[in-house]
Amino acid sequence: MDGLTERQNRATYILSRYGTFVGFIILVIVMSILSPHFLTLGNLSTLLTQVSM
């Protein structure tokens, strides 16, 4: 039982620490699949500028 609790605590820690980044990466992947023009240099520059603010 301790192993399960430890894994749950670890998963919670990782999601709380990196959840926003993982969500952003998933969103970029999905949008890249749905729109062929999503991964253009100009759009990525705008996207990264908006995320940094």
N, CA, C and O of each residue as an XYZ file, in Angstrom:
212
protein
N       0.818     -1.190      0.000
C       0.000      0.000      0.000
C       0.865      1.258      0.000
O       0.491      2.266     -0.599
N       2.003      1.206      0.659
C       2.883      2.376      0.696
C       3.421      2.712     -0.684
O       3.608      3.883     -1.014
N       3.675      1.672     -1.503
C       4.179      1.909     -2.852
C       3.178      2.664     -3.700
O       3.548      3.555     -4.464
N       1.900      2.306     -3.564
C       0.847      2.983     -4.313
C       0.727      4.442     -3.879
O       0.617      5.336     -4.718
N       0.748      4.677     -2.594
C       0.664      6.042     -2.073
C       1.863      6.866     -2.521
O       1.726      8.039     -2.868
N       3.025      6.253     -2.511
C       4.239      6.959     -2.939
C       4.152      7.333     -4.415
O       4.539      8.438     -4.796
N       3.647      6.427     -5.250
C       3.501      6.725     -6.680
C       2.473      7.828     -6.903
O       2.665      8.699     -7.752
N       1.386      7.790     -6.145
C       0.371      8.836     -6.272
C       0.930     10.191     -5.855
O       0.668     11.203     -6.504
N       1.692     10.206     -4.782
C       2.308     11.461     -4.333
C       3.292     11.982     -5.373
O       3.363     13.185     -5.624
N       4.046     11.076     -5.974
C       5.018     11.470     -6.988
C       4.308     12.025     -8.225
O       4.723     13.043     -8.779
N       3.230     11.347     -8.656
C       2.466     11.817     -9.814
C       1.853     13.186     -9.534
O       1.857     14.059    -10.402
N       1.334     13.373     -8.341
C       0.755     14.662     -7.961
C       1.816     15.750     -7.976
O       1.560     16.862     -8.439
N       2.994     15.442     -7.477
C       4.091     16.411     -7.459
C       4.491     16.797     -8.883
O       4.656     17.977     -9.189
N       4.646     15.797     -9.746
C       5.065     16.063    -11.123
C       4.017     16.897    -11.849
O       4.360     17.851    -12.547
N       2.735     16.543    -11.690
C       1.680     17.310    -12.352
C       1.574     18.728    -11.814
O       1.330     19.665    -12.574
N       1.755     18.888    -10.519
C       1.669     20.241     -9.966
C       2.852     21.093    -10.395
O       2.729     22.311    -10.529
N       3.983     20.463    -10.608
C       5.172     21.212    -10.993
C       5.246     21.464    -12.502
O       5.614     22.559    -12.928
N       4.899     20.464    -13.307
C       5.072     20.559    -14.758
C       3.762     20.492    -15.539
O       3.793     20.399    -16.766
N       2.630     20.535    -14.875
C       1.339     20.382    -15.541
C       1.076     21.422    -16.613
O       0.569     21.089    -17.684
N       1.408     22.661    -16.348
C       1.184     23.726    -17.323
C       2.034     23.509    -18.567
O       1.557     23.685    -19.688
N       3.280     23.132    -18.373
C       4.179     22.883    -19.499
C       3.695     21.700    -20.327
O       3.677     21.770    -21.556
N       3.303     20.619    -19.668
C       2.807     19.434    -20.368
C       1.530     19.778    -21.134
O       1.359     19.356    -22.277
N       0.643     20.536    -20.513
C      -0.579     20.960    -21.194
C      -0.285     21.810    -22.418
O      -0.942     21.663    -23.448
N       0.691     22.693    -22.314
C       1.084     23.534    -23.443
C       1.623     22.686    -24.590
O       1.275     22.912    -25.748
N       2.467     21.716    -24.274
C       3.035     20.839    -25.304
C       1.935     20.029    -25.983
O       1.939     19.881    -27.205
N       0.991     19.503    -25.200
C      -0.122     18.740    -25.774
C      -0.954     19.630    -26.693
O      -1.365     19.202    -27.772
N      -1.200     20.862    -26.268
C      -1.964     21.801    -27.087
C      -1.240     22.109    -28.398
O      -1.879     22.169    -29.449
N       0.060     22.300    -28.358
C       0.837     22.562    -29.573
C       0.760     21.365    -30.516
O       0.605     21.543    -31.724
N       0.866     20.156    -29.987
C       0.800     18.953    -30.824
C      -0.572     18.836    -31.489
O      -0.663     18.576    -32.689
N      -1.627     19.025    -30.716
C      -2.987     18.917    -31.270
C      -3.220     19.976    -32.343
O      -3.751     19.673    -33.412
N      -2.828     21.205    -32.065
C      -3.035     22.271    -33.046
C      -2.188     22.056    -34.300
O      -2.604     22.430    -35.397
N      -1.019     21.464    -34.153
C      -0.172     21.170    -35.308
C      -0.825     20.136    -36.209
O      -0.713     20.204    -37.433
N      -1.504     19.187    -35.599
C      -2.195     18.159    -36.378
C      -3.421     18.751    -37.075
O      -3.698     18.424    -38.229
N      -4.149     19.611    -36.385
C      -5.388     20.164    -36.929
C      -5.164     21.259    -37.970
O      -5.994     21.432    -38.863
N      -4.076     21.989    -37.874
C      -3.831     23.093    -38.800
C      -2.426     22.987    -39.385
O      -1.446     23.031    -38.642
N      -2.314     22.850    -40.690
C      -0.982     22.732    -41.303
C      -0.155     24.014    -41.205
O       1.064     23.966    -41.369
N      -0.783     25.150    -40.945
C      -0.063     26.424    -40.866
C       0.295     26.810    -39.439
O       0.826     27.897    -39.207
N       0.015     25.942    -38.489
C       0.244     26.279    -37.088
C       1.727     26.397    -36.757
O       2.118     27.284    -35.999
N       2.553     25.524    -37.309
C       3.981     25.518    -36.966
C       4.818     26.402    -37.887
O       5.920     26.020    -38.280
N       4.308     27.562    -38.228
C       5.115     28.510    -38.992
C       5.958     29.329    -38.015
O       5.612     29.460    -36.842
N       7.044     29.866    -38.500
C       7.958     30.621    -37.645
C       7.275     31.841    -37.021
O       7.466     32.122    -35.838
N       6.495     32.552    -37.801
C       5.804     33.733    -37.281
C       4.796     33.379    -36.199
O       4.697     34.075    -35.188
N       4.051     32.308    -36.405
C       3.057     31.901    -35.415
C       3.733     31.406    -34.140
O       3.275     31.719    -33.041
N       4.802     30.649    -34.266
C       5.511     30.171    -33.073
C       6.101     31.330    -32.284
O       6.090     31.321    -31.053
N       6.613     32.325    -32.992
C       7.154     33.502    -32.315
C       6.061     34.226    -31.535
O       6.264     34.613    -30.384
N       4.911     34.407    -32.160
C       3.780     35.055    -31.488
C       3.304     34.229    -30.305
O       3.033     34.767    -29.231
N       3.206     32.934    -30.502
C       2.742     32.031    -29.449
C       3.664     32.074    -28.236
O       3.193     32.172    -27.103
N       4.961     32.001    -28.464
C       5.916     32.035    -27.355
C       5.923     33.394    -26.659
O       6.104     33.471    -25.444
N       5.726     34.461    -27.426
C       5.643     35.792    -26.819
C       4.424     35.891    -25.910
O       4.515     36.425    -24.805
N       3.296     35.384    -26.365
C       2.071     35.437    -25.570
C       2.166     34.575    -24.319
O       1.670     34.962    -23.261
N       2.792     33.422    -24.428
C       2.922     32.523    -23.278
C       3.844     33.122    -22.225
O       3.645     32.903    -21.030
N       4.842     33.870    -22.655
C       5.813     34.414    -21.704
C       5.259     35.576    -20.884
O       5.838     35.934    -19.859
N       4.168     36.159    -21.310
C       3.623     37.324    -20.601
C       2.728     36.932    -19.507
O       2.188     37.794    -18.813
